[in-house]
Amino acid sequence: MVLDVRAVPLGIRSSTALGVFSSVPVGSSIVLVTSGDPAPLLTKLRTDAKGALGVEPLDETLGAWAVRVTRLPE
């Protein structure tokens, strides 16, 4: 699954990503696409997943960052 949050308004971008990621089963992943450094959003996802999060950078080009985010067992 790819979640491209670039079109999501900034005010609800984090809550949208958290909502989608909350439905990701352990061992599964999503590809998160953002328009800027995803570090703040990944910090929120990591907190929500109680630290059980795998992050694999996929692409960093002008205007888009893509990372694979995997829910790991707690």
N, C-alpha and C positions, 0 to 999 in steps of 0.2 A: 504494500500500500504506500502511496506517495501522498504526503500532506504538504501542499504548497501554501504557506501562510502569507505569501507576499501580497495577496489581494485582500487579506483579512485586515480590518481596521486595527491600528496599533492598540487601542484600548481593550480589545478582546482577543488579541493574538495569543497571549499566554493561556488564557482560559480555554480557548479553542484547542490548542495543542494538548493541554492537560486532559481535557475531556476525551479527545480521540485516543491519546496514549493510555488512558485508564482502561480502555476496552481491549488493549493489546495483551494477549495471553503470554504467560511466561515462556521464554524461548523464541517468541516472535518479534518482529521488528517492523518499523516504519521508516521510510525515507522522508526526512524533514527538509524542506526547502525554504530558506529565508532570504531576505534582501540584505541582511547584514550579519555581523558576527553572531552565531547562535549561542554563544557561551551563556548569556543571562537566561535564555529559555531552557538550555540544557541543565542549568543549576536548579531551576524550578522543577523540571522533570525528574532530576536525580533526587530531590527532596521528596517528591510525590512517590517515587519508587523505592524510598528508604535506602538510597544508595545503590540499589541493584539495577544498574543501568550500564549497558555497553554502548560506546559511541565510536563510530568509524567514519572519519571524514571521507567524502566521496568526490566533491568538486568544490572549488572556490574560484569563481570567475566574476568578472565585473557584474555586479547587480544580483548575484545569486550564490548562496552557499548551500551545499547539500551534505547531509550527514545521515548515516544509518543509525537509528536508535533502537537498541534491543532491550527488552525487559528480561532481566536475569532473575534467577531464584534468589529470594532474600536469605 
